[in-house]
Amino acid sequence: MTDQSNPISIVAIVLIVLTMNSRLTTSQEVENESEFEYVMGSSKGPDKWGKLHKEWDACYNGEMQSPIDLLNKRVEVVHKYGKIKRNYTASNATLKNRGHDIMLQWKGDAGALKINGTAYKLQQCHWHSPSEHTINGKRFDLELHLVHQASDHSATNKIAVVGVMYNIGRPDPFLAEVLGFQFQLEKYMWSIADSHEEVKVGVVDPRHIKMGGKWYYRYMGSLTVPPCTEGIDVISAFLHFQNSQVRSITKEQVQLLRTAVHDYAEANARPLQPENDREVHLIGPTTSLA
């Protein structure tokens, strides 16, 4: 990797699921929190996920599992991939407590993410605290995942997940909008605590989620919750400037997301998985990171 001494601030991670299974349900994240836990050592903890159900076997035996640590010395700089293009639009949304996280789901057409000519329609987003991916061993305070589904028939069962990293600091504008006074989401959060009911929150604009950055990492990975589907093209976009910053969020915003779910899921990040000599590419517009 070029110029490893310069600081790198991660902004987003994109996971493109290329499912090997003909049934779409096998590629989707499990929503029933009673099925698994994040507590290491428990009978349903991360180290046991792959043994709980036959269709979750990849969680235990998979060789391309996520998340991983994006270590600079493993990175190869390449330039053969294009930019990630977002064409989002405001749409009605609902909130749902899935037990292991809070999910904001768009019910109308919220636009799409376009990668290598394929459009992935935005479906929902949810939050992991602390972050699941790490950068050179550093874990962040929060990681937002935006989940997309391929819209063309030739890309059936493909999913793209954009992950945005946050550290404690100023309020995140999107969460301030969604968790703040505009939608009075604190009230909604508590109304859905320990329940699986969806609550309408009105129109939410995903364009207010800031990512930025022209550079991004790319590696083959998996979903980070059961069934841990593999064949995922993981892309992590970031800014590379001396004064660049990871997205920021307040302690109060993180706490609100944590306390609305069950106690065992207050920390809902899957442990790091073996890298298994996978290639990690760094993709950008020039041959130098300086």
N, C-alpha and C positions, 0 to 999 in steps of 0.2 A: 504494500500500500504506500502511496506517495505522501510524504510530509506528515508522518504520524504525530509529530509534536503539536500540531495545531489542534485546538479544541473543536469538538464536533457536537452540535446541538441537534438532537433528534426531534422531528416534528411529527412524522406520521409513518405508520406501517400499513402496507396493503397486502392482504392474503387472498390469492385467487385460487379457489378450490376447484380442481379438475377431478371430479369424482370418478372412481373406477367402477361404481356400482350403478346398476340400471334404475334402482329405486331412489327417488329424490329424498325420501324420509331418512335414508341412511346417511345422507350428507348434512343433515340439519343438526343444529345444536339441540341437545336434550333440554327441555324446559322444566321438567319435574324435579324440584330440588331434593325431594326425598330419595331420589335415585343415587345421588352421590354427594360427597362433601369435600371441603378443602382442608380439613384437619388431618395433618400427617399422622400416621399411626392408627387412625380410626379404621373401623371395618369397611368404611366406604370412602376412605381418603384417596388422594391422588395416586398413591402407589398401588392401590387396589382397583382402580377404575377398570383396567383391562380384564379383570377376572370376574367382574360383577355380571356382565352379560356377554354372550358370544359375539354379538355385533359390535362390542366395544374392544375387541381384541387388539386393535391397533394402538390403543392407549398403553398397552403393556409390551407388545411385540413389534410395534412400528419402528422403523429406522429413520423416518423423516419427521419426527415430532417437533411441535412448537409448544412453548417459546424456547428460544436459545439466546445466548449472549452473543451480540454482534461485536466480535473482537477485531480491532483494527488490523492486527497482523495477519488475519485470515482473509482480508479483503483483496479482491482483484478489480482494478479499475477497467471498466468496459464502456462502450459508447454505442452499442447496436440497438438499444431500446429507446423508444420515444417517450415523450412526456405523458404524464397521467393527466387526463382531461376530465374535469367535473362540470356537469351541466345540471345543477340542482335547481329546484323550484319549491316555493312554500306550499305546504299541504297540511290537511288535517291530520292530527296525531293523537295517540292514546298512550297512557302509562300503564305498565304492568309490573308487579313485583313477582319475579320468577323464583324467589326464595334465595337463589345464589347471586342475583343481581337485579338491578332496576332496568327495565327495557322501555325505551321510547319508540313506538312503532308508527310509521306513516301509513295512513289508510288510503290516501289518494296517490296520484302520480307526483312523487317528490323529485323526479329527475333521475339522472344516471351518471355513472362513472364510465369513462371509455378508456380501455387499455388495449393496445395493439389491435385496434379496429373492432373490438368487441364491446358492446354496451352492457353494463351491469346496472339494473334499476335499484335505486336505494329502497331498502325495506325497513330497517330499524337500526337503532344504536343502543349500546349498553356500556357499562363502566366496570373496570377492574381496578381494585386498589389493594396493594400497591401495583405498579405496572407489572406486566407479565414478562415482556422483553427487557433485557438489560443491555447497556452499551459499555463495553470495556469494563464489565463487572458492576456498573452503576445501575441501581434500580430507581425508578422515578415514583412519584407519589400517586399517580393515577394514569390509566391508559383507557382511552375511549375507543370502542370498536364500532364502526359503521358497516352494517352488513348489506350487501347487494346481491341480487340474483340476475343471472344472464337473461337477456330479453329475447335473443334470437333462438330459433329452433335448433340451429346447428351447435349451439353451446349449452344444450340441456344439462342441468345439474351442476352448472358452474356457479360458484359463489365468490364474491370479492369482499374482503373485509379490510377497511381502512382503520388503522389504529393511530390515535393521536396521543403523544406523551405530554404529561403535565408535572410541574413541580409547585410546591407551596409558594404563593406570592400574592399578586393582585387577583381580583375576581376574574374568572373566565367569562367573557361576554356572553357566550352561548348559554352557559349554565346560569348566568345572572338573569338572562332572558327567560329561560325555561324554568329555573328553580326560584325565580324571583317574583316580583310583584305583578308582572304582566299576566302570568297564568296562575298566580297564587299556588305554585306547585308544592310549596311546603305543606299546605293543607291537603293537597292530593297525595303527597308522599305518605303522610300519616294515615290517610283514609285507606290506602292500599297496603299498609304494613301488615305482614303475615297473611296476606290474601292473594288470590290469583285473579281478581277482578280487574278488568281494564277500565280506566277512567279517562274520559275525553278531556283533552287539554286545549283544544282549539287548533289554530293554524300555527305550525312551527316551520321556520325557514332554515333548512340545513346549510344554506349559503353563509350563515353566520358562524359556522364552524371553521375556524382558521387553521390552515396547515402550512402553506408556503413552502419555499425551498425548491431548488432545481435539481438537487442531487438526491439519490435514493439508493438504499441497499436492496438486494434481491437474492433470495435463496428459496429452496424447496422445503416446505414445511407441512403443517397440519392445522386443523381446528384445535383450539386449546381447551375445549370441554368435550366430554363424550358426545359422539362416538369417536372423536379424535381422527376424523377423516384425513387421510394423507393425499399428496399430490397437489399441494398448495404452493403457489408462487408468491413468496413473501417479499413485499417491496416496502422499504422504509425511507421516506423522503425526509430531507433535513436541510437546514441552512448551514453554510460553512463560512462564517465570518468571525473575526475576533470578538465582536460584541453581540453575537447572536444569542438568543435565549430560547429554551424550551418553553412551550405554552405554560401559562401560570394559572393557578387555582387557589382559592383560600381553604384554610383548614375547615372552616364552617361548611363550605360546599362539599368537601370530601366526606365530612362527618354526616351530613344529611343523606348522602348516598349509602353510607355504611349502616346507619342506625335504622333505616327503613327496611332492611332485610334481616333474616334470622341471625342470631348471635354467632352461629358457627361460620357464617359467611361474611362477617365483618371484614375479613381479609379474604378476597376471592381471586387470588392470582395463582395459576398453576406453577409449580416449581419448574426451574429450567430443565430442559431435556438435553440428552447427549447430542453433540454436533455431528458425530459420525462422519467426519471428513467431507461434509457437504461444502460445495462451493458457495462463497458469499461474494456477490458482485457489488461494486460501487459504480453507479451509472450517473453520468452527468454530461454537460455540454462541452467540456474541455478535457485535456489530458492531465491537467494539474489541479490540485486542491488548494493551491495558494491563492 
